[in-house]
């Protein structure tokens, strides 16, 4: 069975950067890796997007079904990325998993004073560059953080993506 790593945290905390680094290291060790971002599934809904059309939770459910299928494949590792905070979002991800699937839940965090400038300097971002949206998303994350079953929490203000990926590799015990 593939190993499942969930990277969650607020906007622009570095989840995708860590996922990319983790995938690079794992594939460098001969492992097959799938990186599956819930935002990519949400982006499948045409403009104005899943959140604006009331389909955000449906995107979480579709993402969970996708992960469930990957878990039944020959892939070695699956890295899930996204805002998977609430118990409903967590259930949407985990309900399609094979029974007994161990999940390594990693929270990558950073204060809004760090993440907002990151988001605003990224021309590929749209909504997350808006200060009001960004602050509201951070407040939601902070409110729901106690309900996230975090195996470990990393602060990307203090650690680089390669350091976080290295620590995750140690938790995975990959030779």
Backbone torsions as a table, in degrees:
resi	resn	phi	psi	omega
1	UNK	NA	138.2	177.4
2	UNK	-63.3	156.9	173.4
3	UNK	-90.8	143.4	-176.0
4	UNK	-118.4	123.4	176.9
5	UNK	-118.8	125.7	177.5
6	UNK	-107.3	122.5	176.2
7	UNK	-108.1	114.6	179.1
8	UNK	-130.5	166.4	-178.6
9	UNK	155.0	179.6	-176.9
10	UNK	-71.8	168.3	176.5
11	UNK	-52.8	135.3	172.8
12	UNK	62.9	22.5	176.2
13	UNK	-78.7	-16.5	178.6
14	UNK	113.2	17.0	-177.8
15	UNK	-58.8	-50.0	-178.4
16	UNK	-67.1	-36.6	178.9
17	UNK	-64.7	-42.5	177.2
18	UNK	-67.2	-41.3	178.7
19	UNK	-59.5	-44.2	178.9
20	UNK	-63.1	-42.2	179.0
21	UNK	-66.3	-42.5	178.1
22	UNK	-61.8	-44.6	177.9
23	UNK	-62.5	-40.4	179.7
24	UNK	-61.8	-45.8	-178.8
25	UNK	-67.7	-44.8	-178.8
26	UNK	-63.4	-45.5	179.2
27	UNK	-67.0	-31.6	175.2
28	UNK	-64.0	-20.2	176.7
29	UNK	-99.9	16.4	174.1
30	UNK	82.9	14.3	-178.0
31	UNK	-96.9	150.0	174.3
32	UNK	-92.1	135.6	-171.9
33	UNK	-133.2	137.9	170.7
34	UNK	-115.5	129.2	172.0
35	UNK	-109.2	120.4	-175.4
36	UNK	-125.5	110.7	-177.6
37	UNK	-99.8	126.6	178.9
38	UNK	-60.2	-30.0	178.1
39	UNK	-64.4	-33.2	177.2
40	UNK	-66.0	-37.6	177.4
41	UNK	-68.5	-43.1	178.8
42	UNK	-62.1	-32.0	-179.5
43	UNK	-70.9	-12.4	177.9
44	UNK	-68.5	-20.8	176.7
45	UNK	-79.9	127.8	-177.9
46	UNK	-58.5	165.8	-178.5
47	UNK	-51.0	138.0	9.4
48	UNK	-88.6	11.8	174.2
49	UNK	103.9	169.3	-173.9
50	UNK	-61.1	-44.0	-177.1
51	UNK	-65.6	-45.4	-176.2
52	UNK	-70.6	-22.5	-178.7
53	UNK	-100.2	7.6	177.9
54	UNK	80.0	15.1	-177.5
55	UNK	-107.9	17.1	-177.4
56	UNK	-59.8	-44.8	-178.8
57	UNK	-68.8	-34.4	175.4
58	UNK	-61.4	-34.7	176.0
59	UNK	-64.7	-39.9	176.3
60	UNK	-62.0	-42.1	-180.0
61	UNK	-66.2	-42.6	178.1
62	UNK	-64.2	-39.8	177.9
63	UNK	-62.1	-44.8	178.6
64	UNK	-61.2	-40.6	177.6
65	UNK	-63.5	-40.5	177.9
66	UNK	-61.9	-45.4	179.4
67	UNK	-63.4	-41.3	177.4
68	UNK	-57.4	-40.2	178.0
69	UNK	-69.1	-42.8	177.6
70	UNK	-61.1	-35.2	179.2
71	UNK	-65.5	-18.2	179.5
72	UNK	-100.9	16.4	-178.1
73	UNK	-108.7	-176.6	-179.1
74	UNK	-88.7	5.5	178.9
75	UNK	-65.0	149.9	-178.0
76	UNK	-85.0	-42.2	-173.1
77	UNK	-139.8	140.6	176.0
78	UNK	-122.9	126.0	178.3
79	UNK	-111.8	114.0	179.9
80	UNK	-96.5	136.9	-178.8
81	UNK	-128.7	136.2	172.7
82	UNK	152.4	173.5	178.2
83	UNK	-79.9	85.0	-177.7
84	UNK	-111.6	79.3	-170.1
85	UNK	-102.1	-53.5	-171.7
86	UNK	-75.8	163.1	177.6
87	UNK	-62.4	-32.9	177.9
88	UNK	-67.7	-42.5	177.7
89	UNK	-66.0	-39.6	177.5
90	UNK	-63.7	-43.1	179.2
91	UNK	-64.9	-38.4	178.0
92	UNK	-60.5	-34.6	177.5
93	UNK	-75.7	-44.7	-168.3
94	UNK	-90.5	-17.7	-174.0
95	UNK	-65.8	-24.9	-179.9
96	UNK	-93.4	2.0	-179.6
97	UNK	-75.2	149.0	173.1
98	UNK	-59.1	147.0	179.0
99	UNK	-54.3	138.6	176.3
100	UNK	79.2	10.5	179.6
101	UNK	-66.0	119.8	174.3
102	UNK	-76.8	139.1	-179.1
103	UNK	-122.5	125.9	174.4
104	UNK	-94.0	104.8	-177.8
105	UNK	-92.6	117.6	179.9
106	UNK	-117.0	127.0	173.6
107	UNK	-102.8	126.6	174.1
108	UNK	-109.8	117.3	-171.0
109	UNK	-120.9	159.4	171.3
110	UNK	-167.9	148.8	179.6
111	UNK	-69.9	156.6	-179.4
112	UNK	-60.2	-26.9	177.3
113	UNK	-64.5	-20.8	176.5
114	UNK	-96.3	-43.6	-172.6
115	UNK	-74.5	-34.6	-179.7
116	UNK	-63.3	-47.3	175.6
117	UNK	-60.9	-35.8	176.6
118	UNK	-60.6	-48.7	-178.5
119	UNK	-63.9	-41.8	-177.1
120	UNK	-69.9	-23.3	178.8
121	UNK	-88.2	-2.5	-178.9
122	UNK	-100.6	106.5	-177.0
123	UNK	-66.5	-15.3	179.0
124	UNK	-78.8	-13.7	179.6
125	UNK	-87.0	152.1	179.9
126	UNK	-121.0	-84.1	-174.6
127	UNK	-63.4	-37.4	-176.3
128	UNK	-69.3	-9.3	176.3
129	UNK	-81.3	-17.5	-179.1
130	UNK	-75.3	122.2	-176.7
131	UNK	-56.8	-41.1	-179.4
132	UNK	-63.9	-47.3	178.1
133	UNK	-61.8	-45.0	-177.5
134	UNK	-60.7	-47.8	179.5
135	UNK	-63.3	-41.9	179.4
136	UNK	-63.4	-41.3	178.7
137	UNK	-64.0	-39.0	177.6
138	UNK	-66.3	-40.8	177.8
139	UNK	-61.0	-41.5	178.0
140	UNK	-62.0	-45.8	178.4
141	UNK	-58.4	-49.2	-178.4
142	UNK	-59.8	-40.5	-179.7
143	UNK	-64.2	-39.3	-174.9
144	UNK	-93.9	-7.7	-178.5
145	UNK	-51.8	-42.1	-179.4
146	UNK	-61.3	-21.5	-179.2
147	UNK	-89.9	-5.8	179.4
148	UNK	-81.7	126.0	-177.4
149	UNK	-77.1	63.4	-173.1
150	UNK	-68.4	123.1	170.0
151	UNK	-71.9	-37.7	179.8
152	UNK	-156.6	147.2	176.7
153	UNK	-117.4	129.3	177.2
154	UNK	-116.0	143.4	176.0
155	UNK	-104.4	112.4	-178.0
156	UNK	-76.2	-3.4	171.1
157	UNK	-73.2	-31.5	-176.2
158	UNK	-99.7	-25.3	-175.3
159	UNK	-121.4	143.9	175.3
160	UNK	-80.8	161.7	-178.0
161	UNK	-59.7	-38.2	179.9
162	UNK	-68.2	-31.4	176.7
163	UNK	-69.4	-40.6	178.2
164	UNK	-66.6	-45.6	179.0
165	UNK	-60.7	-40.5	178.3
166	UNK	-62.3	-41.9	178.4
167	UNK	-65.3	-38.2	177.3
168	UNK	-66.0	-40.8	177.7
169	UNK	-58.4	-40.3	177.7
170	UNK	-64.1	-39.7	177.3
171	UNK	-65.2	-34.8	179.2
172	UNK	-76.9	-18.5	-179.3
173	UNK	55.8	50.9	178.2
174	UNK	-88.4	125.1	179.4
175	UNK	-65.4	NA	NA
